[in-house]
Amino acid sequence: MNCEGEDLEEGKVMKCALCGSPGNDDGKLLRCANCHIARYCGKACQREHWKVHKRICKRRTAELKDEQLFKQPMSNHLGDCPICYLPIPVRESRQDPLSYSLYTCCMTMVCNGCIYFKNEYDLNRRLTPSCPFCRALLSNSEEKMIEDVEKRAADGSPLAIWRLGRLKIHDGDVAGALDCWHKAAKLGSVAAHYELSIAYNVRLEGHVVVHNNRERFQYHSEQAAMGGHPVARYNLGLNEMLDGNTDRALRHLTIAARQGSLGALSMLEKCPLFSEQEYNAVYREHQEAMKKMESHQRNVADEN
């Protein structure tokens, strides 16, 4: 009997890692919730076997976590513009201009290229400005915008709750913003996880710094990175580099660069442990990612 868990190949007979029993009365075995390798006929065997199993369990759990953490996301967390269907570029710092606008009437992000041409269309035809996506008439009232956000936040929209947190920060309500971001993060908001990662790491620059909490920073940064946030991924790489974990840092920076992060690409170029061949390969992927985000409409919008 394999004391560290039975073979999981299809067709193999599973046995309890402690006593060798093929299962309980129903023929089912409990599986270790952490490593998914060891099987047990009951809780008693699982508890008794823990002293033997914990070593491989911790190692396999860490391996499974890294498999998820270092998996290349399909796209960034902003996704595609719902009109032109091109990926929306992510700004790398608060000083960079936004490449999209969030329309609170329908809580939809639209890229600047589509917004520019929609505005030109309305102006040339003397139409009342409307949302490029849902066509609702636009209002210049800040009160109306806040009302829209609050209404959708109350309905449970993660994007609206995140946006409400940003509004609270603007008003100086840090506690209220953190509360919103924690709620949005629980609902799966990648942007909220990113805001919280900034808040819990004094190494990083942000509008909100609560206190240095490495565990919370790591958790929220990892959730944001796995959700496709390239800046969160870059921050993870930067922290790993500062901690001396060069291999993990390079893996994070490589993924961020492939997503279009210029900061990550620059760090890889300067790293003496990253070969020229490796850099050239990542540079090509970086360029491909940037090209996917380009369009004639966006170029015209940038020029104007």
Long-range contacts (C-beta under 8 A, 24 or more apart in sequence): 3-49, 3-52, 3-53, 4-37, 4-38, 4-52, 4-53, 4-56, 5-32, 5-35, 5-37, 5-38, 5-39, 5-53, 5-56, 6-38, 6-39, 8-36, 8-37, 14-39, 15-39, 16-40, 16-41, 16-45, 17-45, 17-49, 17-53, 18-45, 18-46, 18-48, 18-49, 19-45, 21-45, 32-57, 34-58, 34-60, 34-61, 35-60, 35-61, 35-64, 36-60, 36-64, 68-226, 69-222, 69-225, 69-226, 70-251, 70-252, 70-255, 71-226, 72-255, 72-258, 73-226, 73-227, 73-228, 73-255, 73-259, 74-228, 75-228, 76-228, 76-229, 76-230, 76-259, 76-260, 77-190, 77-191, 77-194, 77-224, 77-227, 77-228, 77-229, 78-109, 79-109, 81-109, 81-110, 81-111, 81-113, 81-114, 82-108, 82-109, 82-110, 82-133, 83-110, 83-111, 83-114, 83-132, 83-133, 84-111, 84-113, 84-114, 84-295, 84-297, 86-111, 86-292, 86-293, 86-294, 86-295, 86-298, 87-289, 87-292, 87-293, 88-293, 89-260, 89-293, 90-229, 90-230, 90-231, 90-259, 90-260, 90-261, 92-230, 92-231, 92-234, 92-261, 92-262, 92-263, 93-205, 94-205, 94-206, 94-207, 99-298, 102-159, 102-163, 103-131, 103-132, 103-133, 103-134, 103-136, 104-145, 104-148, 104-149, 104-152, 104-160, 104-163, 105-131, 105-134, 105-136, 105-138, 105-148, 106-131, 106-133, 106-134, 106-136, 107-148, 107-149, 107-152, 107-157, 107-159, 107-160, 107-163, 108-133, 108-134, 111-297, 111-298, 112-298, 112-301, 112-302, 113-295, 113-296, 113-297, 113-298, 113-299, 113-300, 113-301, 114-297, 115-301, 116-297, 116-300, 116-301, 116-304, 117-297, 117-300, 117-301, 153-180, 156-187, 158-184, 158-187, 158-188, 158-189, 158-192, 159-184, 159-189, 159-191, 161-187, 161-189, 161-192, 162-189, 162-191, 162-192, 162-195, 165-192, 165-195, 166-195, 169-207, 169-208, 174-208, 174-210, 177-208, 178-208, 178-210, 185-220, 185-223, 188-227, 190-223, 190-224, 190-227, 190-228, 190-229, 190-232, 191-224, 191-229, 193-220, 193-221, 193-223, 193-224, 193-227, 193-229, 193-232, 194-220, 194-221, 194-224, 194-229, 194-231, 194-232, 196-220, 197-221, 197-224, 197-232, 197-235, 201-235, 201-239, 203-238, 203-239, 203-242, 204-235, 225-252, 225-255, 228-259, 230-255, 230-256, 230-259, 230-260, 230-261, 230-264, 231-256, 231-261, 233-259, 233-261, 233-264, 234-261, 234-263, 234-264, 234-267, 237-264, 237-267, 238-267, 241-267, 246-271, 246-273, 250-274, 254-282, 257-282, 257-283, 257-285, 257-286, 258-282, 258-285, 258-286, 258-289, 259-289, 260-286, 260-289, 260-290, 260-293, 261-286, 262-286
